[in-house]
Amino acid sequence: MTNPQLALLQIIPVGRDNAITGCDLAQQLIKAGYIPSTHRDPARVVRALVHDLRAVGVPVCADSNDGFYLPA
């Protein structure tokens, strides 16, 4: 896993009730320096990172209303 993937994995909360939106995840990754603040679509970077995590077997769940979370 890459550093941005690990950082995202540490940020994504556990449980549907704690879901966080892609935009909020992007803002946290921008603050941590993993996404440039000038990036055109930081939420897209988050979606790509989530895709990569899922590809290696991490069960990242998503809800279109609430955002991303890890299963409890």
C-alpha positions as CSV (number, residue, x, y, z in Angstrom):
1,M,0.0,0.0,0.0
2,T,1.1,3.5,-0.7
3,N,1.3,6.3,1.9
4,P,-1.8,8.0,0.7
5,Q,-3.7,4.7,0.9
6,L,-2.5,4.1,4.4
7,A,-3.4,7.7,5.4
8,L,-6.9,7.3,4.0
9,L,-7.3,4.0,5.7
10,Q,-6.5,5.6,9.1
11,I,-9.1,8.4,8.4
12,I,-12.0,6.3,7.3
13,P,-14.2,5.7,10.3
14,V,-15.7,2.3,11.4
15,G,-19.4,1.9,11.3
16,R,-22.1,3.3,9.0
17,D,-23.2,5.8,11.7
18,N,-19.7,7.4,11.5
19,A,-19.5,7.6,7.7
20,I,-17.6,10.5,6.2
21,T,-18.1,12.2,2.9
22,G,-15.5,12.1,0.1
23,C,-15.1,15.8,0.3
24,D,-14.4,15.7,4.0
25,L,-11.8,12.9,3.4
26,A,-10.2,14.9,0.7
27,Q,-9.9,17.9,3.0
28,Q,-8.2,15.8,5.6
29,L,-5.8,14.4,3.0
30,I,-5.1,17.9,1.7
31,K,-4.2,19.0,5.3
32,A,-2.0,16.0,5.7
33,G,-0.2,16.8,2.4
34,Y,-1.3,13.8,0.4
35,I,-3.3,15.8,-2.1
36,P,-2.2,19.2,-3.4
37,S,-4.5,22.0,-2.3
38,T,-4.6,23.2,-5.9
39,H,-5.9,19.8,-7.2
40,R,-8.8,20.3,-9.5
41,D,-10.9,17.4,-8.1
42,P,-9.6,16.1,-4.8
43,A,-12.8,14.0,-4.2
44,R,-11.9,12.1,-7.3
45,V,-8.5,11.3,-5.8
46,V,-10.3,9.9,-2.8
47,R,-12.5,7.7,-5.0
48,A,-9.4,6.4,-6.8
49,L,-7.7,5.6,-3.4
50,V,-10.9,3.8,-2.2
51,H,-10.9,1.8,-5.4
52,D,-7.2,0.8,-4.8
53,L,-7.9,-0.2,-1.2
54,R,-10.8,-2.3,-2.3
55,A,-8.6,-3.9,-5.0
56,V,-6.2,-5.2,-2.3
57,G,-9.1,-6.5,-0.2
58,V,-10.0,-3.7,2.2
59,P,-13.8,-3.7,2.7
60,V,-14.5,0.0,2.3
61,C,-18.2,0.6,2.3
62,A,-20.0,3.6,0.7
63,D,-23.4,5.1,1.2
64,S,-24.4,7.7,-1.4
65,N,-25.9,9.9,1.3
66,D,-23.4,9.6,4.2
67,G,-20.1,8.7,2.6
68,F,-17.4,6.1,3.3
69,Y,-16.9,3.8,6.2
70,L,-15.4,0.5,7.3
71,P,-17.7,-2.2,8.4
72,A,-18.1,-2.6,12.1
